Amino acid sequence: MIEIKSRGQLEAMRAAGLVVARTLALLTEHAKVGVSTAELDELAEQSIRDAGAIPSFKGYHGFPASICSSVNDQVVHGIPSKTQILAEGDLISIDCGAILDGWHGDSAVTLPVGTVTEAELKLSEATRASMVAGIEAAVPGGRLSDISFAIESATLLAGERDGIEYGIVEGYGGHGIGTKMHMDPFLPNYGKPGKGPRLKVGMAIAIEPMLTLGSERTVELDDGWTVVTTDGSRAAHWEHSVAITDDGPWVLTALDEG
């Protein structure tokens, strides 16, 4: 069953989403050369708890931190570490979640550390643009795979524009969100339109494309969490939690009211 929320419940999710948005804004300021990913994690946990919320990642199926910090060829679920020091030219994806009054927010950004290559900047922007395309497809009356198709189409369009064949990571995608962080439905980042559940007012979905500069294939490291590209190519990850409303998509994890 896909959870349907009332307007009041979506507003409660918006409050949780703002905690996440403000935390990611803080981490964006601090993700600099010489900073460890463990330091970013400490900042995130403090920010979330200061807002009266709970880090939703910490302890989730045993995950040891409040953020996922995925650097370079790490796609998702990277574990923050005191020994992982950000260096000039790194590309870091930070995924963050918070629970406020029982409701979840979940969002991710990809950030350059110092100066990165033009291809890596284009990768991040293509991933963000694909997320935006997916958000725009999250309207009542559509089908779930319309979002998948919009993400895939935007990725292909960006690839044609940039002269880069972006890999759309296999096996990972978005998900329903609300009283739990991961709920039905699972949202692939590619597929044909017009399939899957009908999109209804009150649904909330985390839309999160993950693209690479090479292969779409990944492998999980021995830590049981960190997912890396099989060919060592760099990856990007952008995510927003989005509510489906009569007025169009409501991005619950944006700093503005969009």
C-alpha positions in Angstrom: 0.0 0.0 0.0 1.2 3.5 -0.9 0.8 5.9 2.0 -1.5 8.9 1.3 -1.0 12.0 3.5 -3.4 14.8 4.4 -2.4 18.4 3.8 -1.5 18.7 7.5 0.7 15.6 7.3 2.5 17.0 4.3 3.1 20.2 6.1 4.6 18.1 8.9 6.8 16.5 6.3 7.8 19.9 5.1 9.0 20.8 8.6 11.2 17.7 8.6 12.3 18.6 5.0 13.4 22.0 6.1 15.6 20.5 8.8 17.3 18.5 6.1 17.6 21.4 3.7 19.2 23.7 6.3 21.6 20.9 7.3 22.7 20.3 3.7 23.2 24.1 3.3 25.5 24.1 6.3 27.4 21.1 5.0 27.8 22.8 1.6 29.6 25.7 3.3 31.9 23.3 5.2 32.8 20.7 2.5 36.2 22.1 1.8 39.7 20.9 1.3 41.2 19.5 4.5 37.8 18.7 6.1 37.1 15.1 7.0 33.8 13.4 6.2 33.5 12.6 9.9 33.6 16.3 10.7 30.7 16.8 8.2 28.8 14.0 9.9 29.3 15.6 13.3 28.0 19.0 12.0 25.0 17.3 10.4 24.0 15.4 13.6 24.3 18.6 15.6 22.3 20.6 13.2 19.5 18.0 13.1 19.4 17.6 16.8 19.4 21.3 17.4 16.3 21.5 15.4 14.6 19.0 17.6 14.8 16.2 15.1 16.5 12.8 14.9 19.0 11.8 12.2 17.1 9.1 10.3 20.2 7.4 8.9 22.0 6.8 12.2 21.3 3.2 13.3 19.2 2.5 10.2 19.9 -1.2 9.6 23.1 -0.6 11.6 24.4 2.4 9.6 26.8 4.2 11.9 26.4 7.8 10.8 24.0 10.7 10.3 24.9 11.3 6.7 26.1 9.3 3.7 29.3 10.8 2.3 30.2 9.4 -1.0 33.4 10.6 -2.6 34.5 10.3 -6.3 33.7 6.8 -7.5 31.5 6.1 -4.4 27.9 6.4 -5.6 25.8 6.1 -2.4 26.0 5.0 1.2 29.5 6.1 1.9 30.4 6.0 5.6 31.9 9.1 7.0 35.4 8.6 8.4 38.1 10.6 10.3 40.6 9.3 7.8 38.8 10.4 4.7 40.0 14.0 4.2 38.5 16.0 1.4 41.2 17.0 -1.2 41.4 19.4 -4.1 39.4 18.0 -7.0 37.2 15.6 -5.1 33.5 15.3 -5.9 31.4 14.5 -2.8 27.7 13.5 -2.7 26.1 14.0 0.7 22.8 12.3 1.5 20.9 13.4 4.7 17.7 12.4 6.4 15.8 13.6 9.5 12.8 12.6 11.5 10.6 15.3 13.0 7.5 14.5 14.9 7.4 11.1 13.3 7.8 12.4 9.7 10.8 11.9 7.4 12.7 14.2 5.1 15.4 12.9 2.8 17.6 14.8 0.3 21.1 14.7 -1.3 23.5 17.1 -3.1 26.7 16.7 -5.0 29.5 19.2 -4.3 32.8 20.0 -5.9 35.8 20.3 -3.5 37.9 23.1 -4.9 38.3 22.9 -8.6 37.0 19.8 -10.4 37.1 18.9 -14.1 34.5 20.3 -16.5 33.2 16.8 -17.1 32.5 16.4 -13.4 30.7 19.7 -13.2 28.6 18.7 -16.1 27.9 15.3 -14.5 26.6 16.9 -11.4 24.5 19.4 -13.3 23.1 16.6 -15.5 22.1 14.7 -12.4 20.5 17.7 -10.8 18.6 18.5 -14.1 17.4 14.9 -14.3 16.0 15.2 -10.8 14.2 18.4 -11.7 12.7 16.7 -14.7 11.5 13.9 -12.5 10.0 16.4 -10.0 8.1 18.1 -12.8 6.5 14.8 -13.8 5.2 14.1 -10.3 1.6 15.3 -11.0 -1.8 13.8 -10.1 -3.2 11.4 -12.7 0.2 10.4 -14.1 1.9 7.1 -13.6 4.9 6.3 -11.5 7.0 5.4 -14.5 6.3 8.8 -16.0 8.8 10.1 -13.4 11.3 7.4 -14.4 10.9 8.3 -18.1 11.4 12.0 -17.4 14.6 11.3 -15.5 16.0 9.0 -18.2 15.0 11.4 -21.0 16.7 14.4 -19.3 19.8 12.3 -18.7 20.0 11.4 -22.4 19.3 15.0 -23.4 22.1 16.2 -21.1 24.4 13.6 -22.6 23.8 14.7 -26.1 24.3 18.3 -25.1 27.5 17.6 -23.2 29.0 15.0 -25.5 29.1 12.5 -22.6 27.4 9.2 -22.3 26.2 9.3 -18.7 25.6 6.0 -17.0 22.3 5.7 -15.1 23.1 3.5 -12.0 21.4 0.2 -12.1 19.4 -1.2 -9.2 19.1 2.0 -7.2 16.4 4.6 -7.3 13.8 6.7 -5.5 11.2 5.6 -3.0 8.0 6.5 -1.1 8.6 8.5 2.0 6.5 9.6 5.0 6.1 7.8 8.3 9.2 5.7 7.2 12.2 6.7 5.2 11.9 4.0 2.6 8.4 3.0 1.6 6.5 1.8 -1.4 6.7 2.5 -4.3 10.3 1.9 -5.5 11.1 4.5 -8.3 13.5 3.4 -11.0 15.6 6.1 -12.7 14.7 4.8 -16.2 11.8 3.2 -17.9 8.9 3.6 -20.3 6.1 6.0 -19.4 2.5 5.1 -18.5 3.3 2.2 -16.1 3.0 1.6 -12.4 0.7 3.0 -9.8 -1.4 6.1 -10.6 0.0 9.2 -9.0 -2.4 10.6 -6.4 -2.6 13.8 -4.3 -1.1 13.1 -0.9 1.7 10.8 -2.1 5.3 11.7 -1.3 8.2 10.3 -3.2 12.0 10.8 -2.8 13.2 11.4 -6.4 17.0 10.7 -6.6 18.9 10.1 -9.9 22.4 8.7 -9.7 24.6 9.1 -12.7 28.2 8.3 -13.6 30.8 9.3 -16.1 31.2 5.7 -17.1 29.5 2.4 -16.4 26.0 2.0 -14.9 27.2 -1.0 -12.9 28.2 -0.9 -9.3 29.5 -3.1 -6.5 29.1 -2.9 -2.7 32.3 -2.8 -0.7 33.2 -5.1 2.2 31.9 -2.6 4.7 28.4 -3.7 3.7 27.3 -0.1 2.7 29.5 1.8 0.3 28.5 1.4 -3.3 31.2 2.2 -5.9 31.3 2.2 -9.7 32.8 -1.0 -11.2 35.0 1.0 -13.6 36.2 3.7 -11.1 34.3 6.4 -12.9 33.0 9.3 -10.8 29.4 9.5 -9.7 26.9 12.2 -8.7 23.7 11.9 -6.7 20.9 14.5 -6.2 17.7 14.0 -4.3 14.6 15.8 -3.1 11.5 14.6 -1.2 8.5 15.7 -3.2 4.7 15.7 -2.4 2.1 15.3 -5.1 -0.5 18.0 -4.7 -3.4 19.6 -6.7 -1.1 22.6 -7.2 1.7 20.5 -8.7 4.8 19.0 -7.1 5.8 20.4 -3.7 9.5 20.0 -3.0 9.5 19.3 0.7 13.3 19.5 1.1 14.0 22.8 -0.6 15.1 25.8 1.3 12.5 28.0 -0.5 8.8 27.3 -0.7 9.1 25.8 -4.2 
